[in-house]
Every structure is written in C-alpha cells, then in structure tokens.
Amino acid sequence: MKQVVQNYKSGELTVLDVPVPGCKPGGVLVRTAYSLISTGTELMKVSEAGMSMLGKARSRPDQVAKVVQSVATNGVPATYRKVMGKLDSYTPLGYSLCGVVEQVGAGIDDVKVGDVVACAGNEHALHAELNWVPKNLYTPVPDGLAPRHAAFGTVGSIALQGVRQGEPQLGEVALVIGLGLIGQLVVQLLVASGVRVVGVDPDPARCELAERLGADACGDPGSAAVEASVAELTGGHGVDQVYLAAGGGSNQPVELAARMSRDRGRVVDIGKCRLDLPWNAYYEKELDVRFSRSYGPGRYDPEYELAGRDYPIGYVRWTERRNLACFLDLLARGRVDVEPLVSHVADFDDAVETYQSLKDGALKAVAVLFRYPGQAEAAGTEAAAPVVAVPSVEVKRSPVRPAGTPVRLAFVGAGNYATSMLLPHLAGREGVELSTVVTTTALSAANARRKFGFARATTDLDAVLDDPSVDAVFVVTRHSSHAELTQRALLAGKAVFVEKPLALTEDELAGVLAAVEKSGNDRLQVGFNRRFSPLLQEARKRFGARTGPASLRYLVNAGRLEHGSWYLRQDSEGSRFAGEGGHFIDTASWLLGADPVSVYALTTPGNEDLQVVLRYPDGSTATISYVTTGASGFPKETLDLVADGRVLKLDDFVRASVYGPERWVSSRLPKARDKGQNAELAAFVKAVRTGGPMPVPLESLVATTAATLAVRTGLASGVPVTLAGAR
C-alpha cells in the first residue's frame, strides 16, 4: 500500500510503498476514502523538517533537554545513534480521515465490514491507503453525511473541545483570534451555541469567510473596527470568552485577548501561539486562562486510546470519541458546514506536490483533502468480507546450512531498541544477511528496510516462520508478546533471539519450555547483554576466582517513566521489574557463577522502589536496589562485588576497578558506554553459523526468568521464595 511520509532529517517528502498493517484485536482495518491535511499542525511539521539541525534544536527545546539527559545516562555514541536513528527515519503525516471498514479485529462489535467510519489519531488516521484504528479513535458516520465532510471529524473534535473549555452560554459574546481551519470551525460551533462572534485574522479572505459562516464582524488584529464591534456587542464590557486559534511566535494574540476581555473573562488556548501573559493585564481583570487538550478527554492516555477502556459517561460526559461522534452529528444535521472550507481536493498520488504547493504559498488554502483512488465513490457500499486462512504449524528443525553461506536473520519488531541497539551491530556484518523485517505498523517496517538493508518488509509473520531460508528470528516486540512469538519460532525450527523478558508469567515460561520439548529445538538466547560488556568482562577477569562466598550490591537508578510510556501498562505488559529485572539478576548470577536458590523482595511504600535479595548455593548474596525516586543526574547502574579481601566496582559501564593485592582501574576515557550488545550478537550469530552451543545455557535463562517472576510472588507473600529445582 502507499503512505505519505517525511524524513525529519532531510525534509524529504514522499509517497512510500509500505506493508499493509495487520488487523490487531481491539480495532479495525480501514481503507481510506478521504483524509484531511491540517494546514496548521502538519505544515508546521513540514517546515520544521526543512530547517537546519540548529533550527530544529531551537524549535524543539524540550527534545534538546531529553538528548542532554540521554548523553548523561547512555553516553554520546549511543545517544547519537538513537537521535540520528529517529531523525533519519520516515515519519507519518495526517490524523483525520474517513474510510470504509475492511477488516474487524477481535473484540469489536459496534461496526462491521463495509461500514463507513471517521477516524482520528496521529498514529492511526494517517495519510495512507489502509490504517489500523483502535476502538476509541473511530466512530460510525451518520447516514447521508458525505465522506469528504466526515474526514473533518478530528479537527472538528479539536475545535469542539476548545469551545467546551470556554463554557459558552446563550447570549454571550466571543472573540476568535486566528481564522484558519480550527478558527473557522470554532466560529460555527459558537454560533450554533447561541453565541455572537467577532473574528480576528490578518487575512481579509479568511475574515470574509468567517462572516459568511456566521460571525458578526471580523477584521485585522490592529484594526479599530474590531474594537468598535466588540464595544457595540458587549455594551463596552468586553467579550465573555476569547479563543486563541492562532500560531506563530508573536505575543500579540494574548495581549489582544486581555484588552478585549471583560472582567473575569475566559481565555482558551487551542492553537500553539506564544503565551507570555502580560501579568498586570491578566491580574487586574482576574482572567481565567484555560487550555484545550486536543480532541478531548482520553487524548494521550494509552489505556483509553489503545486498550479501548472508555471513561464512564457519568464522570466524563464528552470523551475523545464522543466529541468525534458529536461533531459528525452536527455536520449531518447541518448545524456546521465544512464545504466552504474546502479549498482544494487533490488526488492521493499528488500528495508530495500538494504539500510543496502549500509550503511555498502557491496554494493558499484553509482545508485540503486527499481523495483516494477508487474509494471515495465506494464509501458506504458494502465490501466483501475477507477470507483469512489459518495455517497449521509444522514442527521442523532448521536445515544444515552449507559452509560459507550467510546467516539469514528475520526481525519481528523494529522499535527504538531494535533500531538503535541491535540492528546497527548487524547491518553490514560479514556473514550476516538481514532477510525480513516484520511489524504490525507498515511504516516502521519500511523505515527498517531502508535504513538497515532488509531484503523484505512485511506484516505477515507466518510467511517468515514458513521460510526455510531464515535461520534465526529476533523477537523485539512489546513484552506481552515475547513468550508466544518465541514459542512459534521455536516450533518452526528457528534459532531465536528474544529481548528480555522471556516471559511475564509462570504459565508463559512453561509454554516456552513445552515448545522446546515438543520441537527438540533449544536454540534460544535472551537479550541479557550486560554479561558480554567488555569492561565488565575485563573486571571479572582481573578480580579472579574466589574461594569464599561473595556479597554483591547492585544499585539501579531506573528513574521515572514519561507519561504515556507503554511500560506503565502493567496489566498487559507486566511490571517494570518483570520487564527489566532479568538484566540485573543475570549479571549478578554470571558474576557469582551460579543460579539463585531463593528470592526475597521488599517494596518501599508509596512508590515503585524495590529491594531484591538473591541467595546462591554457596551462601553468596546479591542485593538489587531497583529505584525510581533517585536523581536523574546520578548514574543508572553501579555495582560492587566483595569477596576474599577483594572488591570489584563498576560505575555505569564507564569505569571499573578492582581493589585487592593489586589494584586495577580501567581507562578514564572510555570510547563508549558499551553494555555488551555487539559482543552478545556476535556470539549468537557464531552459534547459529557453527551449530555450537548458545551463548548462555538454557538452564540459566530459565533460572533468571523464574527468579524475576518470583519477585512478584515474594512481594505478595512477604516471605522469601524458594526456587525449586535451582542448581
């Protein structure tokens, strides 16, 4: 299928061929009929992409701060790879469309194949021929409403949420500053609410359009006519509400808002304009400044948008989805008219030229629609239900590879970790061929194929598992899918590299072992990379063999998660420690040369800080302090190992030292913070090529996973948990 994308590093815009997204549970696959260009938000992104690196940094100081923090935590090389990987990737455009349901995922019962729906979301309602859209980001289109008008649903919801924040009442007067696409819709919604409206915009054509759509008067921001109209309509008191729907770097809109407002008026920010509030003006009138968050309640909440958990209507009357449905209803009943806003309808194949014309100013438009071939006319007609074949799984072993042939690898998942920490070490490696990348989102597969040289990109996992030329499968997806995908790959006879965790529950772990037993295939590696770190390897060698029990202390300064991180979805993705703790348990067990026999876990009340104490067969202990409340500037991982009159100290994979009869200190100027990914991948590829043993024994992988899972049991019981069968 085709999709409009942009490279944020180079500014390149293109229509790219990408794999069709899979239809996941909890959503629908929609074939687009019309999608709407947001001439404000999208053109801002397009303009930013054309800036120099310095210009990009100046425009996004929030991202610069994240880069600085990443340098402190991960070092310059890893941060550079990560940042360049993000910049030099295709990113999608679009967030408002109308289309026809082509496939219905499990758990969806409110629409069927052939229904016409309006869709929202900058990750799900893209300028693409097909989109997978979760339940709370689509709504059925009312009968009789034209699909080209329904494509305005998302931007209409943004305007509607802004009006709701202003709490307009019959007979009030409002000022709308900025008469672009959002501003024109705000004007109509206010008029439909019984509010008299004055509009402000420097473009006379937009002012004239707003007056045709119901505004009492419109004019230039500095014109005396605007002030006179406000004075006449309000008896000299000032407007009840001001809606800031303007963009740009000028502070004029907020200053004008203060001047035109009545005492204790309401100022609502909908756009992205400068907000240096003149303190005296806002204080003396005691103005109420409010912000409108996009489409409404639910926006940026992954539990609402992705997991499909609705907010009870008794507590949240107007959610994101209910706003979308309400706006479509207003369109269907003629209370809002978007046809006068449509300046241009372009064929989807002409998307690049259309964006360029908008950017250059050759096309002056309020709203521009993309029309998709063969779909605009068909929207609303019933489509044939797709036939999905469910293949059977044949247990087989990987064939013996002829000498000299490359190891062919397939990746399932191509997110940040895969593209910044794994694939850079595999792309171009001698004796390795990147065969296929499989993702559920088409664009991420296309990006990985372009950047790392995969031969194929697809959303069809079965095709990869059935391909006899694929030697090994990398599972680099979200945690909840690791165990199932690992089982399927093992049963297909592939060697498997799965990022941690191997499993989130005891049942999942048992399922993986059952797949090993059934297939006779134990070619499995979990991404416990720290034991492969060259610095830690050297420190362990310098420490030497020990004769007595050891005491190990491992402080993990994990920090707090950003809002919206999928790690917060503990009901589906497991706890943070379940997902990450295996790293630290594996490192401790490797340093101590054994697997733990018991686990004792405690948590600090009121936060996620954990103390995990592991006991080993020879009496050695390892204490892992996993904390989220530490200072962000402190190193993430520090470790001390004490035994036989010696101490090994590791400082965040930057420096290491050993104290004893002879003291050893690593270089003060390390080349990079190397946590072992490159050496780990080299060992895995060698094992696949030669048929030799996996880099870490299966028994150790299982023991580490069982110990990680035992932390949850220990927290619930409050007593140490014995690991039965541990070596």
C-alpha positions, 0 to 999 in steps of 0.5 A, a space after each residue: 500500500 502507499 503512505 505519505 511520509 517525511 524524513 525529519 532529517 532531510 525534509 524529504 517528502 514522499 509517497 512510500 510503498 509500505 506493508 499493509 498493517 495487520 488487523 490487531 484485536 481491539 480495532 479495525 482495518 480501514 481503507 481510506 476514502 478521504 483524509 484531511 491535511 491540517 494546514 496548521 499542525 502538519 505544515 508546521 511539521 513540514 517546515 520544521 523538517 526543512 530547517 537546519 539541525 540548529 533550527 530544529 534544536 531551537 524549535 524543539 527545546 524540550 527534545 534538546 533537554 531529553 538528548 542532554 539527559 540521554 548523553 548523561 545516562 547512555 553516553 554520546 555514541 549511543 545517544 547519537 545513534 538513537 537521535 540520528 536513528 529517529 531523525 533519519 527515519 520516515 515519519 507519518 503525516 495526517 490524523 483525520 480521515 474517513 474510510 470504509 471498514 475492511 477488516 474487524 479485529 477481535 473484540 469489536 462489535 459496534 461496526 462491521 465490514 463495509 461500514 463507513 467510519 471517521 477516524 482520528 489519531 496521529 498514529 492511526 488516521 494517517 495519510 495512507 491507503 489502509 490504517 489500523 484504528 483502535 476502538 476509541 479513535 473511530 466512530 460510525 458516520 451518520 447516514 447521508 453525511 458525505 465522506 469528504 465532510 466526515 474526514 473533518 471529524 478530528 479537527 472538528 473534535 479539536 475545535 469542539 473541545 476548545 469551545 467546551 473549555 470556554 463554557 459558552 452560554 446563550 447570549 454571550 459574546 466571543 472573540 476568535 483570534 486566528 481564522 484558519 481551519 480550527 478558527 473557522 470551525 470554532 466560529 460555527 460551533 459558537 454560533 450554533 451555541 447561541 453565541 455572537 462572534 467577532 473574528 480576528 485574522 490578518 487575512 481579509 479572505 479568511 475574515 470574509 469567510 468567517 462572516 459568511 459562516 456566521 460571525 458578526 464582524 471580523 477584521 485585522 488584529 490592529 484594526 479599530 473596527 474590531 474594537 468598535 464591534 466588540 464595544 457595540 456587542 458587549 455594551 463596552 464590557 468586553 467579550 465573555 470568552 476569547 479563543 486563541 486559534 492562532 500560531 506563530 511566535 508573536 505575543 500579540 494574540 494574548 495581549 489582544 485577548 486581555 484588552 478585549 476581555 471583560 472582567 473575569 473573562 475566559 481565555 482558551 488556548 487551542 492553537 500553539 501561539 506564544 503565551 507570555 501573559 502580560 501579568 498586570 493585564 491578566 491580574 487586574 481583570 482576574 482572567 481565567 486562562 484555560 487550555 484545550 487538550 486536543 480532541 478531548 478527554 482520553 487524548 494521550 492516555 494509552 489505556 483509553 486510546 489503545 486498550 479501548 477502556 472508555 471513561 464512564 459517561 457519568 464522570 466524563 460526559 464528552 470523551 475523545 470519541 464522543 466529541 468525534 461522534 458529536 461533531 459528525 452529528 452536527 455536520 449531518 444535521 447541518 448545524 456546521 458546514 465544512 464545504 466552504 472550507 474546502 479549498 482544494 481536493 487533490 488526488 492521493 498520488 499528488 500528495 508530495 506536490 500538494 504539500 510543496 504547493 502549500 509550503 511555498 504559498 502557491 496554494 493558499 488554502 484553509 482545508 485540503 483533502 486527499 481523495 483516494 483512488 477508487 474509494 471515495 465513490 465506494 464509501 458506504 457500499 458494502 465490501 466483501 468480507 475477507 477470507 483469512 486462512 489459518 495455517 497449521 504449524 509444522 514442527 521442523 528443525 532448521 536445515 544444515 546450512 552449507 559452509 560459507 553461506 550467510 546467516 539469514 536473520 528475520 526481525 519481528 519488531 523494529 522499535 527504538 531498541 531494535 533500531 538503535 541497539 541491535 540492528 546497527 551491530 548487524 547491518 553490514 556484518 560479514 556473514 550476516 544477511 538481514 532477510 525480513 523485517 516484520 511489524 504490525 505498523 507498515 511504516 516502521 517496517 519500511 523505515 527498517 528496510 531502508 535504513 538497515 538493508 532488509 531484503 523484505 518488509 512485511 506484516 505477515 509473520 507466518 510467511 517468515 516462520 514458513 521460510 526455510 531460508 531464515 535461520 534465526 528470528 529476533 523477537 523485539 516486540 512489546 513484552 506481552 508478546 515475547 513468550 508466544 512469538 518465541 514459542 512459534 519460532 521455536 516450533 518452526 525450527 528457528 534459532 531465536 533471539 528474544 529481548 528480555 523478558 522471556 516471559 511475564 508469567 509462570 504459565 508463559 515460561 512453561 509454554 516456552 519450555 513445552 515448545 522446546 520439548 515438543 520441537 527438540 529445538 533449544 536454540 534460544 538466547 535472551 537479550 541479557 547483554 550486560 554479561 558480554 560488556 567488555 569492561 565488565 568482562 575485563 573486571 571479572 577477569 582481573 578480580 579472579 576466582 574466589 574461594 569464599 562466598 561473595 556479597 554483591 550490591 547492585 544499585 539501579 537508578 531506573 528513574 521515572 517513566 514519561 507519561 504515556 510510556 507503554 511500560 506503565 501498562 502493567 496489566 498487559 505488559 507486566 511490571 517494570 521489574 518483570 520487564 527489566 529485572 532479568 538484566 540485573 539478576 543475570 549479571 549478578 548470577 554470571 558474576 557469582 557463577 551460579 543460579 539463585 536458590 531463593 528470592 526475597 523482595 521488599 517494596 518501599 511504600 508509596 512508590 515503585 522502589 524495590 529491594 531484591 535479595 538473591 541467595 546462591 548455593 554457596 551462601 553468596 548474596 546479591 542485593 538489587 536496589 531497583 529505584 525510581 525516586 533517585 536523581 536523574 543526574 546520578 548514574 543508572 547502574 553501579 555495582 560492587 562485588 566483595 569477596 576474599 579481601 577483594 572488591 570489584 566496582 563498576 560505575 555505569 559501564 564507564 569505569 571499573 576497578 578492582 581493589 585487592 593485592 593489586 589494584 586495577 582501574 580501567 581507562 578514564 576515557 572510555 570510547 563508549 558506554 558499551 553494555 555488551 550488545 555487539 559482543 552478545 550478537 556476535 556470539 549468537 550469530 557464531 552459534 547459529 553459523 557453527 551449530 555450537 552451543 548458545 551463548 548462555 545455557 538454557 538452564 540459566 535463562 530459565 533460572 533468571 526468568 523464574 527468579 524475576 517472576 518470583 519477585 512478584 510472588 515474594 512481594 505478595 507473600 512477604 516471605 522469601 521464595 524458594 526456587 525449586 529445582 535451582 542448581 
